[in-house]
């Protein structure tokens, strides 16, 4: 059960809030439509329910607000806007990645592909899908964790009639299993046909909360649409005949040549036009939304004391999909009951979930009415962050392309340095000339690290909107660990390629057996991992992959010169013998090789680049923690 209580968006400058004191319910086992014109605040209302928009009010999902639910993805399935995913990612990989985020088995992705009818598109890329197929992928993503509540913003916008029928059948199937479905629409006829309850809003305020039958009786009615170059004359003729027959007929001028006739039918209007020689260009039955009545034609509206015409219900039954008119509510017919029919192509009942929890269909407890402030929050991170991160990284060709570019650039740079000469062997193998701030492998590691969070903000797959990527420590640790391993592999691949290229072109001339390999290897690994971590943290702080890569480049360009100035000159208190003193603090005796390891690590960190990286990582980590904690603050 969904209860929205007192939803109010933040007021705009010199304008009222988009949503103002909105309160309604969406019951389990039913489909609820949130009806309103464009700009009436429907999308803002959904964002307030999901706590993605600052404002006041509270929304209870089965008695609990969203920030009190441990795993919101298992409680609420959301469709807001386009498919949240990288266009280069395949449909199956996208759903498997979201399975890891929701903590459900990866096989659930294949199940939902079949349920939504897109099993044949599993290897298609998201950027190549049509609008209808994108909507099916978005619905599959919303249903992955088998949520009890579905929140859908304009799910049928731009779809063909066949796709709409399939969509409504899917929503009806979810509701039949005990789930609550809330979707927004601007089409009153769609709301009446496909929903069990219709909540009408205007200018962000509640207008009506009705059953579909009551809504159809008070808001929808049949009419006859007439186009004629003699609209005023035909309106006068129909009015005189209605008064003579003591029938209740209303005639509304929609435009200069269009009339809407309520309380009659095509046969009566056509015969009257024929008897009086009025030329008619169009004559059709329609079903219209009453909306705001238009001013009537003078002397055209006649209300008699006699009974309504018997053809009224028949006119409703003959209502078609096109046309939105205006007028006053009269009678509701049976054509609106077509929403209860199973849509062709819809999933069979019981095929949507892994077995719905009894709590979804049970009688929910009613929460107390109160209006606390709702702050913008950050949704919980993936339940299986390592698997999620691996699927995110290897779901596109970015790591492979980065590795190829790094290897080619590194090998070419090493060959040029060897040709010029006067380059130390360590820098030669790393392909790091003195003119460049970083070698190609370090730049590649920084790029992969910057994409770790940058892609989350550019193609937000973890939440419904940009800026809501979770700051969980588990997700951060997974990103740091995966990026560190990728950086080390990239560095080893680059060094191997450089050595192979030098041996192939120059034989063994530039290469010699190193006397000391541990400290250079440690320095190389520390540089690569440090650049990758700097990219991860900077992209998480600044919410951009470009900013993350810029932060990586800023370490050697801006931070290293400052560190060199600080480290210049002799030290009054040198830190020699630190390894020996550390060994004296331990209970046991470590092997002599440990002294060498500690000494090598300290020498690496004492270098300007190492010190600059450590300082940069500490600052970025503090900034990351500060921005994450600031997003969790509530009143």
N, C-alpha and C positions, 0 to 999 in steps of 0.2 A: 504494500500500500504506500502511496506517495501522498504526502500532505505538505502543501506549500502555504505558509502562514505569513502574511504581512510582508511579502516581498516588495522592496522599494530600492530602486537603483539610486546611485549618487546623483544629486541634482546637477543639471548642466548650467553653465553661465547664461543668465537671462532666459532660461527655459525650464519648464517643469521636468521632472525625472521621466525617463522612458518607461519605467514601471513604477506604479504608485499604489501601494497597499493592496497587492494582489494575493488573494487567498482562495484556494480550491483544493480538490482532492482527485486522485486517479486511483480507482479501486482495483484490486487484484481480480484477474479473470475477465477484465473488460478493456476495451480500447477507448481511450479518451482523446478527443481532438481539441487542441488549443487554437481557436479560430480568431483571425484578425486580419485587417488589411496590412499592406506593406507599411512598415514604420510604426506599427501599433505596439511594438515591444515584445513580440513573441520570442525572438532569439535572445534578447536580453533577459527575459524571464528564465529561459533554460540555463543561461550562463549563471544567473543568480542561484538557481537550484544546485548547480554543480560547484558553487563557490569559486567560479572563475571570474566573477565580476564583483567589485567592492559595492557594498550596500547594506541594507538592513533587512531583517526577516530571517526565517529559518525554514528549511525543508527537511522533513522526516522521511526516511526510507525504511519502512517497517519499524517505525518508532525510534530511529536513530538518525541524527544528522550525519552528513557525509564525512566530516572530519573525525567522527567517532567510530567509523567503520574501518577495521584493520586493512581490508583489501577491497577498495571501492570497485575495482574492475569486476569482482565477482558479484557485486550487488547491483550495479548500474551499467547497462550497455548504452553507449552514446554514439550518435551520428550527428556531428556538427561540421558542416562544410564538406570539403573534398576529402579524399582518402588520405590519411596522414601517413605518408611513406615516400621514400626516395623513388622517383620515377624509373630509375634504372634497376630497381629490385623486382624480382619476379613475385607473382601473386602467392605462390606456395611459400617462398622464403619469408615474405612479409608476415603471413599468418603464423608460420612456425616461430618467428621472432616474437610475435605478440603472445603466443602460447607460453614461451619462457617468461615473459613479463607477467602473465596472469598466473603462472604456476600450474598450468594444466598440461597433460601429456601432449607431445608433438603430434600424435595421431589425430588429435582433435582438429587440426588444420585441414586434413584430408576429409574428415567427416563434414565439416562445415562447407567445404568446397562442393561436396555432393548435395548437401541440403539446399544451398543457394543456387544450385544448377550451373556452376561454373567449373566443374571438374575438368573440362577440356581446356581451360585457360590457365591451368596451374603453372605453366612455364612461360606465360606471357608477362611482359614487363608492365608495371603499373602505368607508365606513361603512354602506352599504346592502347589502352582500353577506351571503349566508348562510355558515354555518360551512364547508360543503363548498367553496363558491366561494372563500372566504378561503384555504383550504388550497391550492387550485389556484394562486391568485395568489402565495402564499408559495413554492410549488414553482417557479413560473415565475421568481421573483426569485432563487431559489437556483441555478437552471440557466442564468441569463443569460450568465455568463462561461464556460460550458462547463467546469465544474470536473471534476477527476478524482475527487474524494472528496465524498460527500454525508453530512452529519451531521444527522439528523432526530430531534427529541424528540417522542415520542408522535404521529406523523403521522396515525394513524388514529383517534385519540380523538374520539368523538362523531360519527363519520361513519356513513352508512348502509352496508349491505352492498355496494350497487352502487358507492358512492364508494370503499370499501375495495378492491374488486376493481380499479377503475381505478388507484388509488394503487399497489397492489402490481405491477400490470402496468408502470407507469411506472418503478418502481424496478428491476424485472427488466430492462427495456429499457436503462436506464442501465448496469447491470452487464454486460449482454451486449456493450456497446461497450468494455469494459475498465476501467470505473470501479469504485471501491470504494464500497459503500453500507453505512452503519451507522445503524440506527434503534433506538429504545428502545420497549419495550412491556411491559405487565404481563400480557398474555394469552399463556399458554404455547402454546395451540393456534395462535394467529396466528403466533408465532415458528416453530413447527414447519412450518406450511404454507408460509410466505412467505420463509423465510430458508434459505440454504445452510449457515450455521453459527450456533449459538446460544451466547452467552456469558451464563451465569447468575450473578447476584450477589445477595447477601443481606447487609444491614447494611453495605454498602459494600465487602465483600470478595468475592473470586472464589470461586464455588462449583463451577462446571464450565465447560469450554470444549469443545464437542462439535460434530460434524457434526449436521445436522438429523435424519438417520436414527438416529444413536446417541441423540440427545436424545429422539426419539419412543419409542425402545425402552426407555429407562431412566426417562423421566418421564411418558409418556402411555400410557394403556391404556383399553380399552373397559369399560363397566360398564352395568348395568341399574338405572335409577332407579325406585324403588317408593315410593309413598305409600299408607299403610294405617293405619287406627286401631288395628290389632292388630300393630304392628311387632315386638314381642318374640316373639309367637307364630309369625309368619311366618318370622322369623330362625331359630327353633328347628326349624321344619319343614324349611326349606331345608338346614340343617346336617345333620339326620338323613338326609335323602335323599342328600346329597352323600357322606356317609360310607358309606351302603349301596351307592352306585354307584361308590365309590372314585374320585371326581372331586375336583380341587383347586378349591375355591370359597371365596371370602372375602366376608364380610358385614360391612359397617360401618354403624353407626347414625349418620346425619348429624344427625338431630334426633329429637324425640319420635315423629314419624309418618313419617319418611323413612328409607329404607334404600338403600345402594349395594351391589349384588351384583356382584362381580368373578369372572370365570371361568364365567359362564353367559350365557344369552340370554333375550329376552322370552318366547319360547315355553315354555321350561322353567320359568321362574318363574311364568308365568301358569297353566300346567297344575298345578303343585304347589299354588298357592293355590286353584284350583278343586276339586281333589281333597279338600282339607282344609277347605273352606268358609270361607276367609279373604277378607274383603271388601277389594278393591283399588280405590283411587281414581285411581292413575296408574301407568303401566307404559311406560317408554320407554328406548331405547338412547341412551347418552351417551358422550362421550369426556372424561375428566377429567384434571386435573393432579394428580400424586401429592402434591406438597407435603409437609406434615408429617402423618404418619398420625394419625388419630383413634383413641382407645381402642376396641377391638372389643367387640361384644356378647358376654357370657359364653357359652361353649359354642357360639358361632356359627362360629368359624373352624376349618376342617378342611383339612388338607394331607395328601393321600394319596400313596402311592408310585406310583400309576398315571400314565399320560400325561395331558397337559392336554386339555381338551375341544376337539374339533375346531371348535366354533363360535366360538372365540376370535377368530380372524382375521376371520371374518365380522362379529363384533360390532364390531371396530375399523372395518371398512369402512363400517358403518352409523352411525358416530359422527356426532353433530350438532353444531351451533354452541353450544348452551346447556349450562350446568352446569359446575361445577368441583368435583371430589370429592377423596377422599384414599384412600390405600392404598399397596401395594407394587408396584413395576414388574414387568410380565410381558412381553407380546408386542406388537410393533408391526405394524400392518397397512398396507394400501396406500392408505387414504384420505388420508394425509398427503402423498402424491405429487401431490395436486391443485394444489399451489402451482406446479408446473412448467407448468401450462396457461396459455395467454395469456388475460389477463383481458379481458372484453368492453369495448370502448371505449378500450383502452390504445393508446398510440402505436405505430406500426410500428417495427420494428427499424431503427436508423440514423437516426431522425428527431429525436434529442435534441440532437445537437451540430452544430457547424459543420465537423466533421471532427476527431475526437479525436486528440490527439497520440500517437505511438507509445509515448511514455514511460508513458502511462497503462496500457497493456496489457502492457508489457514486464516482464521479471523484475526486480524491484527488489532493490537490495542491502540486506543486513541490517545495521542499525546496531548499534554496540556498546552493551551494556547499561550504563547509568549513571543516576544519579538526581540531577541538579542541581535547584536551586530554580527554580521557575517564578514569575515576577512578573507582576502584572497589567499588560498592555501596551495600547498604543493602535494600532489597525489603520491601515494606510496610507490616505491621503486619496484623493479622486477623481483619476483620471488626466487628466481634462479638467475642471478645477475651474470654469472660467468657464461652460462649457455646463451643468455640473451646477447651478451657482448660479442661472443664468437659468431653468432648468427648475424649480428649487425655488421661486423667487420667483413666477413667473407660472403655476405649476401650480394655484394657488388664487385666489380673488377678493379676497384680503387687500390687495394693492397698490391695486386699483381702489376698494375700499371706503374705504381710508385716504385716497386722493386725493380722493374725493367729500366725505368728512367734513371734511378739511382745507380744501378750497375753500369749502364752505358756511360753516364756522365762521370762516374768515378774512374772507370777504366781509361777513358779519353784524357781526363785530367792527370792521372798517374803517368800516362805515356808522355804527355807534354812536359811534365816536371822532370821525368827521367831524361828526356831529350835535352832540356836546358841544363840539367845538372845542378850541383850545389844544394841539393835538398836532402835533409836527413832521411834515413830509411823509414823511420816511424811515420813521418809526415808523407813520405812517398807512398807507403802502403795505404795510408788513410786518404790519399788524394786531397790533401789539405794545403794548398798554397798560402803563403802569408798574406796575399791580397784579399782572400775571401774570409768573411767572418766565421763561417762554418763549412765543414766538408759536405759533399753531397749526401752521404749517409746520415749525418746529423740533421740536415734539412729534411730528408725524407722521414726520419723518425719524428721530428717535430710536426710535420704535416699530418702524419697518421694520428699523433696525439691530439692535434687541434681538431681533427675531424671527429674525434670520439664524442665530444659534447657539441661541437658545431653542427653536426648532422642532426642531433636531437632537436636543436632550436630551429634549424631550417626546415626539416621535415619531421615535425613532432609526432612521434608514434606512441609515446608513453602517456600522453594526455590529450585532451580535446582541443587545446589551444597552445600557441607559442608562448613561452615564458613560464610554463608549468612543469618543466622537466624536474623530476624529483631530485633532491639532494641527499639521498640516503647514503650512508657510509658503505653499505654493501655494494651499491652500484659504482661508487667512486673507486673502491678497492678493486673491483673487477676491471674497470677501465684502466687503472694504473697497472695492474698485473698483466693484462693482455697487451697493452701498449709496450710495456717493458720487454716482454718476450719478443714481440714483433721488432722492436728496435735492435735487440741483440742479434736476431736472425738476419736483419737487414745489414747490420755492421759486419757480421761474419761473411755474408754473401759478397758484400762490397770488397772486403779485404782479399777474399779468395779470388774474385774476378780481377782485382788489380795485380795480384801476384801472378796469376795465369797470363794476363796480358803482357806484363813485363818480361816474364820468362819466354813467351812466344816471340816477342818482337826483338828483345835485346839479349836473349839467352839468359845467363845468370849474372850478367854484368852489374846491374844496379842492386841486386839482392845479395845479402850476406847472412850467414847464420847469426842471429842476435845473441849477444852475451847475456843480456837481461831482458826477459820477455814479460815477467809478471807485472811490473809497474806500468809499462806501456799498454798491456792488455787491460789492466784495471782502469787506467785513464780513459782508454777508448770506450770501454763498457759504461763507465760512469758518465762520459759525455753523451753517449747515445740515449741512455735511460733518462738522464737529466733533461735533455731536450724533449723527449717524448712526454715526460711528466709535466714539464713547463707548458707544453701545448695543451695537455688535458686540463690542467688547472686554469690556465688563462682563458681557454674557450668556455669553461664552465662559469668563470667570473664575468666575462664580457659577453657571453652568449653569442659568440660568432667564431667560426673557424678562421676567418681572416685575422681577427684580433688575436687569436691564439698563436698563429704563425708569426705575427708581428712581435708578440712577446718573446718568442723563441729567438728571433733575430736581434731583439733589443738586449739580450744578455751579453753577447760578445761586443756589440757596437757601443752600448751605453754603460752597462754595469761593470764590465771588465776593466775599462780605463779608470773608473773610480776606485776599484779594488786595488789596482796597481799603484795608484797614488798613496793609498793607505798603507800598503805593504812595503813601500820603498823605505830604505834605510835600515840600519841594524836594530835588533830588538834588545831592550834592556834586560828582559827576562826570557831567555830562549826556553823552548819546550822540549829540549833533548832528554832522552831517557824516559819518555812517557810510557813506552811499552813495558819497560822493567817495572815501573811503579804500578801499572795496571795489573801485572802478573802478581805483584805482592798483595793486591787487594782480594784476590780470589782464594777460595778454600783449597782447591786442588792445583796441580801443576799442569799447565798446558804444554804441548810440544814446542820445541824451539822454532818450528816453522811458523807458529802463530805470531812470534815477534816480527818475523819478516812480513807477514800479512798486514799486521797493524801499522808497521812502519811504512809500508808501501801505500796503504790507504791514507795515512796522514800526509804523506808527500803529495799524493794526488790532490787532496783537499786543500793543501797549502798553496797550490798553484792558483794564479788569478782566475783562470776559467772555472776551476773547481769551486773556489770560494764564491765566485759570482753566481754559479748555478745553485749552490746551496742556499745562499741568501735569497735569490729569486724564488726558489721553491718554497722557502719559509714564508715569504711575503704573500705569494699566491695562495698558499694553503690557508693562511689567516684570512685573506680576503674571501676565499671560497667559503670558509666556515662562517664568516660574518654575513655574507649575502644569503647563505642558506638559513641561518638562524633568524635573520630579519624577516624572511618569508613565512616563518612559522609563528610569528607573534600574533596573538589574538587578544581582543578585549574581553 
